[in-house]
């Protein structure tokens, strides 16, 4: 979900760059897609350089990338359910204030489906089992 929101921001920026009189900006920007969408540990040297350039220019795209990465951080983080719930609340508040339409929509979606998200990330050992589960009737 975070990658889709980030991809929307990237595409909007790419469309704006294509309208500029110099097509070089848009051409150089095409390779940024995979640098933004891949996990940081899986980036090539060239993709790392692309990310550094995006970071140095800052702006909406870098802000969207940071939000995507921070949201990704809740998975496999070892946080308790209460900590994850608190993190999601603060992340949604930050996304709502970002003024990036795709992330504002994502924060609304997360708020609506928060109970399901929490159930999905709950460790298997803590999930409740139905008393009749496993019985053959």
Phi, psi and omega in degrees: 000319178293324180291325178294319178295318178295318180298324177296318178296316181297316180296319178299316179294319179298319178298321178294319180293327179295335181281347180290154181295333180261112183287350182300323181300312181294320180297316180292333184283339182302320182289351182287342185304306185288329177296326181279327187269333182286157174294141184306326180288345183258006184284145173280172179298319180296319179293324175298319178295319177300316178297320178299320179295318179296319179297320182293330178276339178066218176082190186297323182294316179294321178298317179295320178298315179298322179293320178298314181293322179292323177293322179296334183294343181286338182276127180071022184269346182078013179285149175287166179300321179296320179293320178296316179299317179295318179298314180299320178298314181290324178296316180297321178296316179296316180296322179295326179276351187291337184064021173258109189308317182294327178279331173296316177297318180298319179296322177295318179297316180297318179297319180295319186255021185301319181299317178293322178296316180297321179293325182289328182264358179294134180303141183304327182292340182263351182289140180283141179250136178296140181299336181264359181293132179092352178273138176263126182249000000 
